[in-house]
């Protein structure tokens, strides 16, 4: 491809990326060192917004909760996604039907899916999970007002929503594993578990790294599903970072845009820190394939 053709094709994407990502990022960094209110010019305050955010116990609780949910959810997505993908990989005629059913939760808007999911735990809308717990002899569970049950509810909904994506990407990776590798493992006397651990998983390590990377980015930015699932998030300590940013920067008439921007910058730094090992792994994998 000639240089002129390259820039002709690349320029539209570059302009869109610059307009939608780079310019807002620059403005966010600018506002993070200013005292900004909606509709008024900001005044420079240095790193006061960062100091305020880092010394706010509420921000610390939001970071702890978000990171905990992210780690647990990502681990569950990898394990369940791999197990389900392995099962679907063995299907033939029924595979399209099974995939179609599993993808329903992923194509639903997150807020709509979270509302529907919450009905399973809300006695006002049937509460099927609560009824099942009652039939098993269990007591009442305060899914929406108790910290640990509510965190379990949020993790379950996040897994339910994102599992089809993880499963589909891992399934694509499994279909790229050469059949000769599996046959060689069988000839060498490897059990099915040993084949997966020693042959298949190392072969699709790059795919698993990609799923991990996308899962971490998505879960760290969770926001809208908490509105129906955790209506008392701040009170019970289950507030995500994005929900905290919304509360600080927009909920009270956009009076703290500078502080909200500083929290956004800190969140970007946190995301980068958590993604560095996986980004390095993907680059190493790509370099080894060259």
C-alpha positions in Angstrom: 0.0 0.0 0.0 1.3 3.4 -0.9 1.7 6.1 1.7 -0.9 8.3 0.1 -3.4 5.5 0.1 -2.6 4.7 3.7 -3.2 8.2 4.9 -6.3 8.5 2.8 -7.8 5.5 4.6 -6.4 6.2 8.0 -7.3 9.9 8.2 -11.1 9.5 8.8 -10.5 7.1 11.7 -7.8 9.4 13.1 -10.1 12.4 13.1 -12.9 10.5 14.7 -10.6 9.1 17.4 -9.1 12.5 18.0 -12.5 14.1 18.3 -14.1 11.5 20.5 -11.1 10.4 22.7 -8.1 12.7 22.6 -9.8 16.1 22.9 -12.0 15.0 25.8 -9.0 13.4 27.5 -7.1 16.6 27.2 -10.0 18.6 28.6 -10.4 16.2 31.5 -6.8 16.6 32.4 -7.2 20.4 32.2 -10.3 20.4 34.4 -8.6 18.1 36.9 -6.3 21.0 38.0 -9.1 23.6 38.0 -12.1 24.5 40.1 -14.8 24.1 37.4 -18.6 24.6 37.5 -20.8 23.9 34.6 -21.2 27.0 32.4 -18.4 29.0 34.0 -14.6 29.1 33.2 -12.4 27.2 35.6 -9.8 28.6 38.0 -6.4 26.9 38.4 -6.1 25.1 41.8 -3.1 22.9 41.1 -3.3 19.4 42.6 -6.0 20.3 45.2 -8.6 18.1 43.4 -6.3 15.1 43.5 -5.5 15.7 47.2 -9.3 16.0 47.9 -10.0 12.7 46.1 -7.2 10.7 47.5 -8.0 11.8 51.1 -11.7 11.1 50.7 -12.6 7.8 52.5 -15.6 7.4 50.1 -13.2 7.3 47.1 -11.1 4.7 48.9 -14.2 2.5 49.5 -15.2 3.0 45.9 -11.8 1.9 44.6 -11.7 -1.1 47.0 -15.1 -2.3 46.0 -14.6 -1.7 42.2 -11.2 -3.5 42.2 -12.5 -6.4 44.3 -15.5 -6.9 42.0 -13.3 -6.6 38.9 -10.8 -9.3 40.1 -13.5 -11.8 41.2 -15.7 -11.2 38.1 -12.8 -11.5 35.6 -11.6 -14.8 37.2 -15.2 -16.2 37.0 -15.5 -15.1 33.4 -12.3 -16.8 32.4 -13.2 -20.1 34.1 -16.8 -20.3 33.1 -16.1 -18.9 29.7 -13.5 -21.5 29.0 -15.7 -24.4 30.4 -18.8 -23.3 28.3 -16.7 -22.7 25.2 -15.2 -26.2 25.5 -18.6 -27.7 25.7 -20.0 -25.7 22.8 -16.9 -26.5 20.7 -18.1 -30.2 20.8 -21.5 -29.4 19.4 -22.4 -29.6 15.8 -26.0 -29.0 14.6 -27.3 -27.4 17.8 -24.4 -25.0 18.1 -26.2 -22.0 16.4 -29.2 -22.4 18.7 -27.2 -22.7 21.9 -25.1 -19.6 20.9 -28.2 -17.6 20.1 -29.7 -18.4 23.5 -26.5 -17.6 25.4 -26.0 -14.2 23.6 -29.4 -12.8 24.7 -28.0 -11.5 27.9 -25.1 -9.7 26.1 -27.2 -8.0 23.5 -29.6 -6.6 26.0 -28.8 -3.0 27.1 -27.0 -3.3 30.4 -29.5 -1.2 32.4 -32.5 -3.2 31.0 -30.8 -6.5 31.7 -29.9 -5.4 35.3 -33.5 -4.4 36.0 -34.8 -7.7 34.7 -32.1 -9.5 36.7 -33.0 -7.7 39.9 -36.6 -9.1 39.6 -35.2 -12.5 40.4 -34.2 -11.3 43.9 -37.1 -8.8 44.5 -40.2 -10.3 46.2 -42.3 -7.5 44.6 -41.6 -9.0 41.2 -41.8 -12.7 42.1 -38.3 -13.1 43.6 -37.7 -16.6 42.2 -34.3 -16.8 43.9 -35.7 -15.9 47.2 -38.5 -18.5 46.8 -35.9 -21.2 46.0 -33.8 -20.2 49.1 -37.0 -20.5 51.2 -37.8 -23.9 49.8 -34.3 -25.0 50.7 -34.9 -23.9 54.3 -32.9 -20.6 54.1 -33.8 -17.4 55.7 -34.4 -13.9 54.2 -31.5 -12.4 52.3 -31.3 -8.6 52.1 -30.0 -8.5 48.5 -30.4 -4.7 48.1 -29.5 -3.4 51.6 -26.8 -5.7 52.9 -23.2 -5.2 51.7 -22.1 -8.8 51.0 -25.3 -10.1 49.5 -25.5 -7.0 47.3 -21.9 -7.4 46.2 -22.8 -11.0 45.2 -25.8 -9.8 43.3 -23.7 -7.2 41.4 -21.0 -9.8 40.5 -23.7 -12.3 39.4 -25.3 -9.8 37.1 -22.0 -8.7 35.7 -21.0 -12.3 35.0 -24.4 -13.0 33.5 -24.1 -10.0 31.1 -20.4 -10.4 30.1 -20.1 -14.2 30.0 -21.4 -14.6 26.4 -18.6 -12.3 25.1 -15.9 -14.2 27.0 -17.3 -17.5 25.9 -17.5 -16.4 22.2 -13.9 -15.1 22.1 -12.5 -18.2 23.8 -14.6 -20.4 21.5 -13.0 -18.7 18.5 -9.6 -19.4 20.1 -10.4 -23.0 20.7 -11.3 -23.5 17.0 -7.9 -22.2 16.1 -6.0 -24.9 18.1 -4.5 -27.4 15.6 -6.1 -30.8 15.8 -2.6 -32.3 15.5 -1.7 -30.9 19.0 -4.7 -32.6 20.6 -4.0 -35.9 18.8 -0.4 -35.8 19.9 -1.4 -35.3 23.5 -3.8 -38.2 23.3 -1.1 -40.4 21.8 1.3 -39.4 24.6 -1.3 -40.6 27.1 -2.4 -37.2 28.4 -5.8 -37.1 30.2 -8.4 -34.5 29.0 -7.5 -32.3 31.9 -3.8 -32.5 31.2 -4.5 -31.8 27.5 -6.3 -28.6 28.4 -3.7 -27.4 31.0 -0.6 -28.3 29.1 -1.6 -28.0 25.4 -4.8 -26.0 24.7 -4.5 -23.2 27.3 -0.9 -22.3 26.5 -1.9 -22.3 22.8 -4.7 -19.7 23.3 -2.9 -17.7 26.0 -3.1 -14.6 23.8 -6.9 -15.0 23.5 -7.3 -15.5 27.2 -5.2 -12.4 27.8 -7.4 -10.4 25.4 -10.6 -11.6 27.3 -9.0 -10.6 30.6 -8.0 -7.2 29.3 -11.5 -6.3 27.9 -13.2 -7.7 31.1 -11.1 -5.6 33.4 -11.7 -2.5 31.4 -15.5 -3.1 31.3 -16.0 -4.1 34.9 -13.8 -1.2 36.2 -16.2 1.2 34.4 -19.4 -0.3 35.7 -22.1 2.2 36.4 -25.6 1.8 35.0 -26.3 -1.7 36.4 -25.7 -0.4 39.9 -28.7 1.9 39.7 -31.3 -0.9 39.9 -29.1 -3.4 41.7 -27.7 -1.2 44.4 -30.0 1.7 45.1 -28.2 2.3 48.5 -24.7 1.8 47.1 -23.1 4.7 49.0 -24.7 3.9 52.3 -23.7 0.2 52.3 -20.2 0.7 50.7 -20.9 -0.8 47.3 -20.4 2.3 45.3 -18.3 2.0 42.1 -15.8 4.5 41.0 -18.0 5.7 38.1 -21.0 6.0 40.3 -18.9 8.1 42.7 -17.8 10.3 39.8 -21.4 10.8 38.7 -22.4 11.7 42.2 -19.6 14.2 42.7 -19.5 15.8 39.3 -23.1 15.8 38.0 -25.7 14.8 40.7 -25.7 18.2 42.4 -25.9 20.5 39.4 -22.4 19.9 38.1 -20.7 21.9 40.8 -17.6 19.7 41.1 -16.5 19.1 37.5 -12.9 19.6 38.5 -13.0 17.1 41.3 -14.8 14.6 39.0 -12.2 15.1 36.3 -9.4 14.4 38.8 -11.1 11.2 39.8 -11.5 10.2 36.2 -7.7 10.8 35.6 -7.0 8.6 38.7 -9.3 6.0 37.3 -7.5 5.9 34.0 -4.2 5.5 35.9 -5.7 2.6 37.9 -7.0 0.9 34.7 -3.5 1.2 33.1 -1.8 -0.2 36.2 -4.2 -3.2 36.2 -3.8 -3.8 32.4 0.0 -3.4 32.1 0.8 -7.2 32.7 -1.8 -8.3 30.1 -0.8 -5.7 27.6 2.8 -6.8 27.9 1.7 -10.4 27.5 -0.2 -9.7 24.3 2.7 -7.8 22.8 5.1 -10.7 23.7 2.6 -13.1 22.1 2.4 -11.0 18.9 6.2 -10.6 18.8 6.7 -14.4 19.1 4.3 -15.0 16.2 6.3 -12.8 13.8 
